[in-house]
Every structure is written in structure tokens, then in C-alpha cells.
Amino acid sequence: MLAGASGDAFAQEAEAEPAASRGLDMIVVTARKRVENLQDVASSVSALSAVELERRFDSDVRDFASSSPNVLIDDTQQGPGGVAAIYIRGIGVADVEKSVDPAVGVVIDDVYIGQSSGSLLKAIDIDRVEVLRGPQGTLFGRNATGGVINLSRSRPTEELTGKARITYGRFDTLKAEGVISFGLAENIALKVTGAYEKSDGYIYNRTQGRDGQSSRFWAFGAQLLFTPTEQLELSVSYDRQETKQDPSQLLSVTRPTDLFCTAYAQCSPSPGVPTSGDRYVSLGDGPLDRNAWFDLDMAIGKAKYDLGSDFDLTYILGYLKTDEGATQDWDGSPFTLYHTDRPARWRQTTHELRLAKGGNGPLSFVLGGYFWDSKYTIDLKNYIGFAGAPLLTSAQDVKQTTKSYAAFFEGDYKVTEQLKLTVGGRYTHDKKTSIVNDLPIYIYGTTVEADPIAVLEPSLAGGNIVMTDPVKKSWSKFTPKVSISYSWTDDVMTYALWSRGYRGGGFNGRPATFGAATIPYNPETLDNYEVGLKAELWDRRIRFNAAAYMMKYKDMQQDLDVPAPGTSTGRENRTINASKADLKGFEVDLTAKLSQNFTVSGNLGYLDAKYKDFMGDIYSTGTPIDASFLKIRRAPKWTWDLGATYEHDIGPGSFWITGAVHYVGAHEITFLNNPNLRNKGQYLVDGSVNYKINNTTLSVFGKNLANEKGWTIGYDVQGVWSYAAPRPPRIWGVALTQSF
């Protein structure tokens, strides 16, 4: 069996030991905002070397899911630019609204991305990826309940270095990307990156007789590194990304009792089959002229000063701005039943100051302060064709702000050479505001938005939302961490850990009633109890890490679709603190260098996730019931990955072949466990064949070679219709890589 470079997460490769040892290279990680050996970290962190990253064909964050057990990453295709659904140990969020805080943090170059849109960062110049499983409330703060995906890019170098890759693949996909570093003057280095990608996509629109997922993407970035003295290091970076694409082609998966089936004959031919009869064929009548866009600007500034005596002081400034818009067909039919226009804007600014102590003494620590400031606005417009009139439009303006202040500490103390105690904590204070206003409703006599036959003011349309001042709410939380580890030998360590995660409260971002707009939902908390083993065996040819955990959820936030009589759609989505949950399981990571030419790696995850004490009006009857029988979304019982790489010198160059099988067990993707939108177990097979001469590499690769067709998103509008989107089908391509 061929299996390929899979494993835990990706991290910088440290200097290798002499070849005579024939062992695995040491992996250095910065998961705890300090440089340390992966095997010395007393928590569940996964890592791979930079060399392995160079040999993969990752497109974006989704491709990192196979690197760690109990991790699922999908593009929900609910908006332009990629909307991430990232779940670790059954904890995550799959929602397009920026008012919904993520539950798994995505961090790039020490800056946290505070929204699901744009979190599927492209794999351009990624030098290190670390997957931290379990709550990371101490060092990463709120909204890292499930864990963190920590990404770092390469540092600029004064020496002339670079790499470029051009790829062509199925669906007329062309991608070019490159990075170059060089010195501008003594102690000044500049790095420049660029990328371009275009694709026809894998969805065909039968109604309009054309490809329905065309996209264009380009990116530019630059980073300047200045080291005026041996103690001081200054850097500043800027990135610009633009995406132009067709709006996502969602599929209608409508049951016989749903309104869109009984009234408009948009019925699924059989359970689990979209109305088109094919998961890669759409019937939507929305625009297909790449009129959806997603623009991203990001700037990061850092200053690091060596204070001496193993003390470092670091300041990090982060700024992120995104602008997006799409006219989206949500009903997936040839009719205008429910479409939206969603121009949205996001701004975030972060400041972090931290003092770190390293060295070989008994005490090492990180302490610091953090400030977050963000603003989100959306001018939503609904196009509704199932409310009696041929067409009516309703509009809603939403503006939300968040300010968050935090102080944190985490330190290690070596009680003896073998015994180490870790204690940490973070105090967070959040302040949020929200203002929502409904605009007039226009009713048209035809399906064309022209010459309305009636106009209803919001106050005449069922008492909808009119606000003159924003509502406000504050929350405070302390999230502690305690662990103890014992090194039995230089190569074997065990640990026990307790940590707490915290996801912020907030206000509903798409309400239909005044109560849903003004009544906040509260934060949720998660306590994680974990024991683990980290070992390197057989003269460091085998790396074996394992962990068992029990996590207890309190005030778990849930999104419910409920009736909203008298409103334009008759429905609304509410977030409530509805339940408790228990999540327990175990994880195993393994890498083995069986010979100088042959390496195998793999991981295994088991998860048992269950609701506890969950009362909610889940069927929109007006009466809450015990809903603990529901299965938690995106929480497969089993995940595993098995991969291998074989390499050998042939002729003037080197040859290697890789392959991997990544298994994702059966799991629910809808809150109500709709059987038509349930994913069966999936075997995702990837592989590549490569040949390198000097600094030039030619590769042929494939992804999802078994052509699994699972759903990446599923959503129920109870009694009306359901929509879904499929995972990308089998993809293959050829790549040419040049480094210098």
C-alpha cells in the first residue's frame, strides 16, 4: 500500500543529527509562544517537518486535516473566499455569519483570524503548521475552545533564496506561486510572495448550461526584516488577496413533505440525492459571471528585544480587513425562491505584548497582555418568491462591534530534572454591541425587481426590528490550566493536564424579531482532562505520541431554526445556550523511519461525543423537549490516517513516491441529524510521484483518488427545504517546482 506524508501538523524542522544515527529529525514547535521540542510539550500538539511540507500539494487549510487525529476541515461554500468549518474533537462552527465566533482558532504569524470567512488561508509560503488539540484558553484566549491551527511563514533572508511552483490540474485549474528573499542592505532582508490561481470548478449548472463554479484568485505579499542590533529585531509585512468567483452552487436536497417539493415540484428523486440527480450538477438560477468577490488586506508588525539573561520582550500588531459580496441562490432551484445579496465588511485590530523567559533554569514562562478591537457590518437583502407574491424583497442592516482585553501567564517549573509543573491562566473581559434595522419590504407583481406594486414599512410588516441605539453586553472569564509531566528517560515522557476553554457570548447576526436581535446569548466553557505519553524509540527511528481525554461542555451554544410569524421569511435563526455535552476519546500519532529510504506515518482518533441535559424547541412546535438524543455534528467516532514515502536516487537525481489514506468516519452535518444529509465513512486517498534533479522537481499528484462524494455542508430550513454542497471530487495534476 502506498501512503504518504501525513501526520500531525507541520512544524519547523530543526537541524538534523548526524546521518549515522539514522533517526528522525527533531521537531521544533512554537505552540506555547516559546521555542521548544515537540516531545517536551505536555499537551496534544501535532507536527511535521518543513521538508514534508515542501513535498505536499496543499491548496489551503483544508489539506491540513489529515495531519492530526480527530480533525475535520471543510469549506461550507456558504460565501465567497471560503467559509471554514474547522472541528477538533467534535468542537467547531460551520456558519457564514461573522457574528458567530469561531470555536477553533486559526492563527497566522501570531495574529488570530476572528471570522470563519477567510480562515481557509491559502498554503502560500507556509513554513510551519501546528495543530493544538483541546482548549487553548491560556495563551490563545477566547474562541479557541476546540483548539488552534497555528501557521507560520518563512523568515526573510539576506541571502538570495526562493522557490516557485506552477501547477496544472483537472477542471482547467492553473496555479502559479512563488517566494523570493534577498538582502536590501546589511541587516535588512526583504521577502516577496505572489500567487495566481484560476479554475472552472467542479460544479456544472444544468439550468444555465455552463460551468457553475468559475473562480480567479491572486495574492501579493511582502515582509521586511530589520535587525539593527544583535538584541533588536523589527519586521513588518503586508498581504493583499483578491478572489472573483461564481457564487457557490448549493444543491437542494428536499424531502417529500417540504414546501419546495409540494408547491414547486423541487423534490429529491430519492433520499440523499439532490433535485438535480447528481451531486456535481446544480439547477440554480443565480448569476454566474464571477460577480462574487472576497478581498483581504492584512498587515503585521513585530518588535522583539533580547533583554539578556534569557528574557525576551515581544510586541505584535495585527490588522485584518475583508470586504465581500455575493448574490447567492440558496434554494438551488430554477426559480427565485430564496436568494440573498450579502455585502459584508470586517475590520480587526490586535495588540499583544509578552515577556518570555527561556533558558535551562528551573523556571521558564510567558506572560503578557492582549487587546482586540473588531467591527462587522452587513447590508443583507432577501429575494423571496415563496411568500405568496411573485417576488418580495426585504433588507436588514447589521452592525456589531467587539472589544476584548486580556492578561495571561503560563510557566513551567522543574521540581526535579524529571518532574515539571506547568501553571497558567488568562483573564478576559469582552464588550460587544449590536444594532439591527429592518428596511421597507417591496412587493412585485412579477419575478423581476422593478416597479413594486406595494411597499410595507417595517412597523407594518409584523413589528419587525427598528433600533435607534445599539444593545450592549459585557462578559468576563478566567481560564486556567494546570499540568504535570514526568520524564522517565530522555526519550519517554508522560503528563496529566487540566485546561479550560471559553467561547464568547454575543448577539444574533441575522434575527427576524426584536427579541432575537436584543437578547444576548452567553459564553460557553469547556473543561479538558487529559493524560498523555510521548516517546521516541529504536534509536529515535520511531516517534509515538498518545493521549486520552475527557471534555465537559457547559452552556453549549446551539443554532436553532425557528418560526417567526409576521416576518418576511417567516423563519429566523437563533443562538441559545441550550445544552451540556461530554466528549471523550483517545488519539495516537506515529512516525517511523524504517530505513533511510522508507518512512511511514499515521494517526488514529476515537471520539465519543454526546449531549447532556439538552432542552430545546428543536422541531419549532413552541414546546421545548429533551433533545439529548441528537448526535453532535461533525463528530465522527473514528478518524485515521496512514501514509508512507519511499525515496531513492536514480540517475542524476532523486525519485520519491508518496501515498496516504485518510479515513473520516460516519457523522452528522446538520443539527437535526437529517438522514438525507448524513455522511457515511469516507476513504480519502492522495498520492504523488516525484523526480528531482538539482533544484528542479517534476511531480504528478492526485487527491481524493477514490472519488468520495461526501457533503461539506448541510442545512435544514424546517418544512421548507434543505441545501447542501459536496466535497471536491477526484483531482489530479502535474507540478513543476524550482528552488534556488
Secondary structure, DSSP 8 states (H G I E B T S, - for coil): ----S--S-B-EE-----GGG-----EEE-TTSS-EEGGG-SS-EE---HHHHHT----BGGGGGGGSTTEEEEE--SSTT-BEEEEETTEEE----TTS--SEEEEETTEEE-SSBT-S-B-SSEEEEEEEES--TTTT-TT-SSEEEEEEE----SS-EEEEEEEEETTTEEEEEEEEEEEEETTEEEEEEEEEEEE--S-EETTTTEES--EEEEEEEEEEEE-SSSSEEEEEEEEEEEEEE-----EE---TTSHHHHTT----SSTT--TTSSTTEE---S--SS-EEEEEEEEEEEEEEEEETTEEEEEEEEEEEEEEE-EEE-S-SSS-SEEEE--EEEEEEEEEEEEEE-SSSSEEEEEEEEEEEEEEEEEEEEEESSSSSSEEEEEEEEEEEEEEEEEEEEEEEESSSSEEEEEEEEEEEEEEEEEEEE--EEEESSSSSSS-SEEE-GGGSSS----SS-EEEEEEEEEEEEEEEEESSSSEEEEEEEEEEEE--B--SS-SSHHHHHS-B--EEEEEEEEEEEEEETTTTEEEEEEEEEEEEEEEEEEEEEE-TTSSSSEEEEEEEEEEEEEEEEEEEEEEE-SSSEEEEEEEEEEEEEEES-EE-TTSSSS-EE-TTS--TT--SEEEEEEEEEEEEETTEEEEEEEEEEEE--EE-STT--GGGEE--EEEEEEEEEEEETTEEEEEEEESTT----EEEEEEETTTEEEEEE----EEEEEEEEE-
